[in-house]
Amino acid sequence: MRRWTARPGTVGMIVQEQKIESWIQRLSETEGYDAHPLMDEFRALAKEHLKLMRQLTKIAKISDRMQTDTRQMAQTLHAASQTDPLTELPNRRHMIERLESELGRIARHGGGFALIMLDIDHFKAINDEFGHAVGDLALVETARLLRQNLRGHDLCARWGGEEFLILLTQTDQEQAQVVAEKLRRLVAGHRMPHREHDIRLTASLGVAAHRPGWSADACIQAADDALYAAKRAGRDRWAAVG
């Protein structure tokens, strides 16, 4: 049965080429070989072999570069598929994957997590009055505030439209409510300069700590229900699952 061997790496091929050149040089310097009737044919074959080795080395280098470029492109595409292009926050897909991972973690090691669903109040009115460019700026500024005021192991994602979903790891309901109030104050206290006056934003937030037996969807729905409770209560506030 024929044995297949892996293609040697680029460095290995260069080493082989150098060894062959050295061997040919030593052989040609050996007494008596130069007068052999087949020596000219041997030299021609050796020369052709080295030429092919050099060509193969070039091909191997090109292949290595292509593989590196392909890996980098795959990494770039993967990052782009999980990032919101406007706010540069993780997107919905990234958050869902992280939630599933978090559920697996607490199933193995215990603990818990909480979610906060945050929605910018009267966002449509901002777009209508000031234009979509200002609306986009409001999303970017809110994303920046959230990102800068969360712990490194928490995750804030743009959930869709003017909604953001925040995952607080190792956090219970009471702790999450404290974070929600902190974030509400940060958004309400922020001013966006616009022409002759500043634009003030507010946000409504829904808080839900994960409960045993809840799926990711169940926890997200609970946070969403709490968010709409905050909106019904007057906005610029947080509400929690009862």
Number of C-alpha atoms within 10 A of each C-alpha: 3 4 4 6 6 5 9 12 13 18 12 12 18 17 12 15 19 12 12 16 15 12 12 15 11 10 13 15 11 10 8 9 12 13 10 10 9 10 13 12 11 13 13 11 12 15 14 12 14 17 13 13 17 15 12 15 20 15 13 18 15 13 13 14 12 12 12 12 12 12 12 12 12 12 12 11 12 11 13 14 14 18 20 19 11 12 19 15 22 21 22 19 16 19 21 16 12 15 22 13 12 19 18 12 13 15 12 9 8 10 15 20 22 24 30 30 29 26 26 22 19 13 17 14 11 19 15 11 10 13 12 13 11 17 19 16 14 23 21 15 17 23 19 14 15 21 17 9 12 16 11 8 9 14 21 22 27 26 22 12 10 19 18 23 25 23 23 22 20 17 19 18 19 14 13 24 23 11 18 25 16 12 23 21 15 18 20 14 11 16 15 14 10 10 7 5 9 11 14 13 21 20 26 29 33 30 31 29 28 23 14 9 7 13 14 17 12 14 22 24 15 23 28 25 18 24 28 19 20 21 19 10 13 12 20 20 21 26 24 23 16 7
